[in-house]
Amino acid sequence: MEKIPIGLNFFIPMPVVLVGTQVAGKANFMAVGWITRANGNPPMIACGISNNHYTVKGIGETKTFSVNIPSSDLLEKTDYCGIVSGEKTDKSQVFDLFYGSLKTAPMIRECPVTFECRLVQSVLLPTHTLFIGEIAGVYADGDVITDKKPDFPEIDPLFLTMPDNRYWTLGKYTGDAWSAGKNLIQR
């Protein structure tokens, strides 16, 4: 099929997380879709946050943040945290919070998986800052772990697609990574 130019749109499905931090000593959360693994050892996560967001101030103050993976039953609260600013709205009471060893990275008890991160580097870009954090702790509900591995259908994560601005859930299993293509290797 012939390819047609469609402009500079984002067509990468993005996992949706809630990034938490403290701003002026108060917990704050925002929905973030620009997130990825950044390093294997030590384990690191990178998230891109618009420079005008209130959360940027908190990460700069505390040098810590959390990454919370909401399940689909938290869709309404997740979207709420993406459409209201912590500068004008206190979001510290939206969730049941807990803290790990870092003490300044608020995590969400209702999320099946949470990470607390220590800021390693901030990369200032024209519209966003890319925050790279070393994972200092990972916490999960027991029912989303099978054979010591994450059970993604049980986690039931959310994904965001743009430019249609829609949320999705995980699809069906289709094959194993680093295995499905072995038949094509020339021997």
N, C-alpha and C positions, 0 to 999 in steps of 0.2 A: 504494500500500500504506500502511496506517495505521501511524504511528510509535507505539512503546510506550516508556514510561520504563524505563530499565535501570540507573539509578544513576549514580554519578560515576566510571565506569570509564575507563581509558585505551584508546582504540581507534585510536591513531595508530601505524602501523608506524614503527619507529625504526631508523636505521642504527646498527650496533654498531661501536664503535671501542675502541681501547686507549689510554687517556690515560696518558702517562708523565711522571714528574717525579723529582727527587732528594729524598730525605728523609734528613737527616743525612748527606749526601754519597753515598748509595747509590741506584742506580736502582730505581724501583718503577713497576709498571703496574697499572691496574685497567680492567675492562670497563665501558664507559659507553654507554648508549643514548639519553641525553638530550643531543643535540648538534645544532647547526644553524649555518648561515651567519648572521652577525650584521651584516655591513657589506660594501659592495662595494669602496670605495676610501677608506682603505686596507682591504685584505681582512682580515676578522675572523671568528672562530669563537666560538660560545658553547657551553658545556657545563655542565649542572647536575649537581652531585655532592653526595651526602648529607653533611651537616655532620659526621657521626660517622666519615667515612672518613679513613684515614691519608693518602691522596693530598692532601687539603685542606691538611694541614700542609706538605707539600712544595711545593705551588704557592705558599703563603704565604711560605715561606722563600726560594725561588729567584726568584719572580716570573716563572717560565717553565714551560711544559709542552709536551708533544708530543701530537699526535693521529695515531694509526696506524690505517690501514684494513686489518683482517685479511681475508684471503680465506677461503673456506669450509674449506680444508684446515687452517686454524688454529683451527677451532671448539673443539677440546678445550682447547688452551692458552688461548684467549680466555675460555672459560667458567671455567677454573681461576682466572684472574686476577680473575674477578668473584665467586668464592666463598671465596677465602682472603684474609685481610688481610695487607698488607705489614708491619703492626705485629708480627705473630707469625710470618710466613713471608717468607723472603728470595726475592723474585721476580726479582732482578737476573740470575739465571743461566738463566731460562726461555727467553730469546731471545738472538740475536746482536745486540749493540747497536752503534750509531754515534751520533756527535754532529755537529751542524752549527755554524753561526756563533755560536749562543747559548751553547754549551758546557755548559749545565745542563739541557737538555731531551733526555733519552735517547730515541732512536728505534729502531725494530725493523727490522732488515735484512730479515727474512722477510716483512714486510708490503709489498704491492705499491706502496702510496702512504703517505707520511708527511709530516706538517707539524710544523715547530717554531714555537712561539708565544711571544710576549712578553705577559705579563699587562698588560691595559689597565685593567680594572675588575673588582671582585668585588661582586656584589649578594647580600647576605645575605637569605635568605628563611626562612620558618618551619622548614622541614626540610632545605633544600638551599642551597648557594651557587651562584650562576650566575657562572661565570668567563668573562670575555670576553677573548680573546687576539688580538692582531694577528699575522697570519701573517708570520713572518720568513724562512721558507724552505719549499719544497715539493720532495720527492724522490720519484721514481717509477722502477720497473723499466722498462726500455726496451720490453719486450714488452706493456706495458699502455697504451702511447701509440700512437695511430694518427692520422696527419695532425695532429700536435701537440695532440691532444685525448685526454682519458681514454677508454679503451675499457672500459666498465663490465662487459660480459660477461667480459672477460679479467681484470679486477680481481676479479670474483666476490665482491662484498661481502656481508656478513651483515646481516640485519635482525632486530629483536626485536619481537614482538607481546605485548601484555599485555591482559587479565589471564590469558591462557593460558600465558604464559611460554615461548614457542617461538621458535626461530631459523628463519629463512627465507633463501633466496637470491633474487637478482634474477629477476623474471619476464620475460615476453616483451615486446618492443618493441610499442607500440600506436599511436604517433603522434608528431608533432612539436609541441613547445611553441611558443606564440605563432604558431601556424599552423593547427592542427586546427580551431579555432573560427571561422576567417575567413568561412566560408560563412554564418554567422549574423549577421554585421555588416550593419546596414541601410545601404544605399547610397543 
